[in-house]
Structures are given as structure tokens and as C-alpha cells.
Amino acid sequence: MQLTDSQRYCTPQEILDLVAEFWPAGIVMDPCSDPESLVIAKHKLDPRAGHDGLIEPWRGRCFVNPPYDQTGRWLLKALQHASAKPTNEVLCLVNAAVGSDYWREYVWPHAAALACLSPRVKFYCVAKQKWSPNPVDSAMVYYGPNRARFAEVFGKRGVIVTAAPSIKPAA
């Protein structure tokens, strides 16, 4: 998977501070890493170095800020990873595209919780070499067993929606 500079947007420190508060032991894996990223993870998969986080296996607690033109594929991989082992957890920072096909398939019926982030997140745009606000709302989607802790931490930055994974969306 090759990314152009226009697809490279890095997560701001204030979001990573919440991730660190949620996971004091740290992020185990960043499966779509970037050399410009502020994310500190024990394992990183960088597409510019020939890695493909959609194919290669993930480990433990994963933080994902994916290329947004492939969000559905990344959410599916996050769901698969979190479902594979009870101790696996994934945080996905994505656009709050609540009516999209990928939200209907991978978020609403499966996520443990999500935070609708406010104010809008400012990402570091590698192509522009500056911080730019996302033109749409962002959400942190959580797959894992610690729903109450997620709500406690990420509720500081947005409205928490506790998903009901046992309820299937209408056809």
C-alpha cells in the first residue's frame, strides 16, 4: 500500500494524550504508521517501508488513524483483531461518517463504544506541512472490553455513544 503525501494526516498530541490515559501501558501497535507521526508504539507498520497493515498481523492494543479513503477496510481489520482474542483492543480515529456503509457494517453493530469528538480534530498534513482542521467531524471508535473506562477518558473530548453489538441494523 503506497500513500501519497496528500493522504498523510498525523494525529495531534491532545488525542494521543487521551489514548495514553486510556492505555497507561502504551500502544502496542500502530498498523498504519507514518514517520511524521507523534504516535509512540512498540510496533509500527509503515507503508512507506513496504508494510501493509491491512495484511500483516496486529498485536495487542492497536491505535489506528487510517488513510480515510480506505476506512472501511481498516475498521473491518480492527474488528477482526479485537474479536480474535478477549485482550485485544483497538482505537480507531476516523471520520464520523455515521450513515456510511462501513459504519452500518463495522461500527454500529460491533463497536463497544465511540466518542463523537468536539471540537473538530486538527491533523498534521504532511503535504502542506501544517496543522489543518478536519473539514468533517471525527470519532474515536473502540473495540474492546473496557467500555466504561473508554467513556470516562474520551468523554472529556466528546459525546460518548455506547453501541449495542447484539442489535442488528435494519436491512
Secondary structure, DSSP 8 states (H G I E B T S, - for coil): ----GGG-EE--HHHHHHHHHH-TT-EEEETT--TT----EEEE--GGGT--TTTS---SEEEE---GGGHHHHHHHHHHHHHH-TT-EEEEEEE--TTSHHIIIIITTT-SEEEEESS--EEEETTTTEEEE-SS-EEEEEESS-HHHHHHHHTTTEEEE---TTS----
